[in-house]
């Protein structure tokens, strides 16, 4: 989609696109929790989400085939790296997230996932020996101190301690897997172009996710209540495909820093929706912790250089 610099930089439209993308991504946790109410398991739910979204990503893969390097210039190593990163970022990370949502609230899940910029920071400091300054240290203290407050609110709530550790561990592992994907993809995505890379990575995750479902469940397990299919279709289109495209266009118009600021609305939207739709509690301790987490993540995210991706797992 070629455009002039003047056309590309449209902050009003770009901010709106990023906002809508953040809202779309925020609905995913709510839809998963609603689907779990019909007795479906994580593997089936993930496979259905991938099946419904696959045609759209296949179309995007074809449409974006002229992005960045032509197909003939891409090496076998490029494709193997894409496959490995797609497996990690959109299969492993996503499946762990789906599984974790069986045990913890949607609001807590979204906050834990939102920690990924801090995890990228820590992993980059460990692997790439990047410098961690006072700003980054303050961000880490705020983010993880805030998360401790959120956990305290859940533990003190009636029945809040049940399965909390398992669910939080699974979702945090998802955030770690996604962070590794972001670090790795930052060195590969320029060869494919953002849209083409994301489309093919999602298709890799679809093949593996559907394969896992067939190997462990079989086709008879697809006899699920009708609403499950409706929720998965909505999740695939409005919480996966459309937000990914909106975020890509929004980033192109306003840049990563502004997008990070607008994207902070995501966890807030999830917590509000979870309270309204799922009757999840919004206690003062949890809200204070969430504020600290969002502040810390912003300190890390709003920077001259930032690892980014248009789609969530």
Number of C-alpha atoms within 10 A of each C-alpha: 5 6 8 7 10 8 9 17 17 14 17 11 15 25 23 16 24 31 23 21 29 26 21 23 28 25 22 24 24 22 18 24 19 16 21 16 11 13 11 16 14 22 19 20 24 25 24 24 24 28 19 19 25 23 12 16 21 16 12 19 21 12 12 18 16 13 18 16 13 11 12 6 11 13 11 9 9 14 16 11 18 23 19 16 27 27 24 24 29 26 28 20 26 24 23 23 27 26 21 26 24 18 19 23 23 27 27 25 24 23 25 22 23 20 23 22 25 24 20 22 22 19 17 17 13 11 8 11 10 12 12 12 9 9 11 19 15 14 23 24 14 22 28 19 17 25 24 17 20 25 21 16 21 23 15 10 12 8 10 15 15 13 14 18 14 15 23 22 16 22 28 24 19 29 26 22 24 29 28 20 22 21 19 17 23 14 11 17 20 13 18 24 16 20 23 24 26 25 23 22 25 27 26 22 28 25 16 16 27 19 14 15 20 16 10 12 13 11 10 8 12 14 7 13 12 9 12 21 17 13 19 25 19 18 26 23 18 19 26 23 24 20 26 25 18 22 25 21 21 29 25 17 24 20 16 22 17 19 25 21 18 19 22 17 17 23 26 21 19 26 27 16 19 23 15 11 11 15 10 15 17 15 12 12 17 22 17 15 24 27 17 22 27 24 19 26 24 20 21 22 25 15 12 7 9 16 16 16 21 18 24 18 23
